[in-house]
Amino acid sequence: MIDLNLISTLPLTQSDKAEAKKELKKIRKELFLLQNKFYANGNYSMLIILQGLDTSGKDGTIRHAFSGMNPQGVQVKSFKKPITDELKHDFLWRVYPHFPEKGMIKIFNRSYYEDILVPTVNGALSNEVLQHRLNLINELEHHLLANNTLILKFYLHISADEQIVRIDERKTKPHKRWKYAKEDELIPNQWDDYQRAYHTILNSCDHLPWHVIPADKRWYRNYSAAKILNEQLEKLKLEYPKSIK
């Protein structure tokens, strides 16, 4: 069982910042080569799911950990609050067109897990509906896996104190101000509610492992996410096709 209260939001080892940044550059070069083989091979697709509290660094992870790959084979989809047309359908309807095709890596910046998280915090889901949605997500991920879609699920783990610092940065730093909204001030008040909701998600949809990444230090977050992706691609032992199919 995953208990976020028992997992540090700081680097798990005595990692050196300069060394980690140096290693990240090396990993990104390796990712470029591995992803090219993944794209050329065309037998698998990959879905990367990034979840985390507001300000946990989902955008930054995409920008710094995954940006070294060839854009021809990588796509990013950000899921925001459902719009009117999306609300007319079941909660999974809006994600179906965005699953990756063979050879592609798709990064979900937030995902269908938001349709568990936010309604749970707001008290909009009965226990019956909540369990139904969790079951549907498990079935969906089993279906994707059975069709050669590899799924990497990341939870970016930050502390309550760090979240407050980052909300303040949105107000005070010009290059971050565009992200700020008045509603951000209310986020820390719901910390415990979001922690409980994520506890349910992480432990109810765990047939495919969640990678809980300590994310208070951006450099460690980026290094860890890139390292995990690199290791997963290496496990496939892919080679370039000998001829065009």
N, C-alpha and C positions, 0 to 999 in steps of 0.2 A: 504494500500500500504506500502511496506517495503522500507524505505529510509535509506540506510546504513550510510549516513552522519549524521543522527539524532540518531544513536545507538552507545552508547559508546563501546569501545573495552576493557574497564576496568570493573571489577566486578560491578554489578548493585546495590549491597547492601554493607553495611559495613561488609563484610564477613571477618572472621578471618582465616588466612591461616592455622594455626595449627588445628583449629576446623574443617575446611573443609577437611583437610587430614584425620583427625580422622573419620569424617562422611563418607568419601569415602571408608575407610576400611570396615565400617559397611555395606554400600551399596553393595560393591562387594560380601560380604558374602550372602546378600539377593539375589543378581543377580544369584549367583551360584545355589541356591535353586529354584528360579523362572524359570531359564533356563532349569533345569532338568525336571521340570513339563511341560514346553513348549515342550521339546524333547519327553517326554514320552506320552504326550497327542496326539501329531501328527495331530491335526486338522488345525493348522496354520503354515505358514512359515513367516519369517520376513526378510526384506531387510533394512539394515542401509546404508544410503548414506552419505559419508563424502566429503564435498566440502569446498574449501577455497583457498585463494591465496597461492603461494609458501611460505613455511616456517610457515604456519599458525598452523601446529601441527597435521596433520592428522595421521602420524605414531605414534606420542606420545599419541594421544587420544586412538588409538587402544591398545597400549602397557599398558597404565596406567588405562584407564577407563573401558575397556572391557576384560582385560586379566584374570579376576578372574573366568570367566565362563568355563565350561567343553569343552575342545577342540573337543570332539566327536560330539558336536552339534553346533559348531561355525566354520565358514570358512571365510577367508579374500581373496578378489581378488583385486589386484591393477591394474588399467588401466593406461598405459603409452601412449606415442605417437603411433598412429596406424602404424602397420608394413605393408609391401607390400601386403600380402595376404588379410589383413583386409580392405585395401583401395580399393580392387576389389569388395567389397560388399557394401550394404547400411550401414549407420553409426551405426545402431543398431545391425547388424549381430553379431558382436563380443561379445555382452553382453548376448545374448540369452542362451548360454550353462551354464551360471553362476548364473542364478536365483535360489533361494533356494527351496529345496524340503520340503514337510511337516515335521514339527518338527525341521527344521534347521533355524539358524540365519546366514545370509550372510552379511558381511560387505564389501561394495564397497569403496575402497580407491581411490577416484576420480570415475567417472562414465560416463554414456552417456551424462551427462551435459558438459563434456569436449569438445564434438563435436559440442556444441553451443559456448562455451566460447572461445576456441583458434581460430577457424576460424573467429569469429566475431572480435576479437582483431586484427587479421592479415588482415582483410578486404577481406576474401575469400568467404564470403556468401552474396548473394543478399538478399534483404529484403523478397523476395518471398520464397527463400529456407530456410531462417531463420525461418519464420513463419510456414512453412511446418514441419520443424524439431520440433519446439515447440509443434505443434499440435500432432505430432506422439508420442512425449514423454508423453503428457497428456493422450492420448488414451492408451498407454502402461501401465501407472500407474493405470488407471481405470481398465484395464483388470486384472492386478495383484491383485488389491484390491478385485475385484469380485470373484477371485479364492482363497480367504483367505490368500493372502500374505500381511501382514502388512508392511507399508513403513514408516520409520523414516528418515527424511531428515535434516541433520545438515549443517549449514554454519558456519565455524570457522572464526570469525571476528577479524582481527588484524589491527593495525594502520600502516601507512606508515613508521613512525619512528621505530616501533618495527620490521618491516620487514627488514629494513637496519641493525639493530642490529643483527638479526638472520643470515643474509647473512654473516656478518662479523664473527660470531661464527663458521660458516662452514669453514671459512678460517683458523681460529686461534686455534680451539679446535680439538685435534687429533681424538676424538671419533665421531666428526661430519664431518671431512674433506672428507670422502668418498662421501658425498652428494654434495660436491661443484663442480660446473662447471663454466667455464669462462662466460657462458651465464647468470649466476646468476647476474652479474654486471649490466645487461641491464634491469632486472626485475623492479627496482624502477622507471625507465623511463616510464614504461607502466602502472603505478599505476592507473591513471585516466581512461585509456582504459578498464582495467579489472573491475574497479568499475562500469563503465557504462554497461559492458556486464553482470555483475552479477545482476545489477538492472533489466535488461530485464529478466533474468532467474528467479529470485526470485519472480517477479511479474507476469510473464506469465505462470508459472507452480506452482501455489499456491493453487490448489484445495486440495492438501494434504499439510498441513502447513510446512513451513520451521522453524526450530529452530535455530535462530541466536544466537550463543554463543560468548560472549566477550572472546577473546582468547589471549590477551596480557599477562595475567598471567596464566601460564601453570596449576598451581594447581586449579585455578577456572574453567578453561576449562575442566579439567578432572572430577572434582566434578560435574559440570553442566551436562555434557554428560551422565555420569553414572546415575545421579539422574533422568534424563528424561527417559532413557531406563527402569530403575527400575519402574517408575510410569506407563509406558505403559504396561509392563508385569503384574503389579499388577491389572490393570483394567480388564484384561482377566479373573481373578478369576479362574484360572485353578486348577484342582485337578489331582492327579495321577489316571490313569485308574484302575478300580476295577479288571479287568482281561485282559489277553492278547487278542488282537483282532484276 
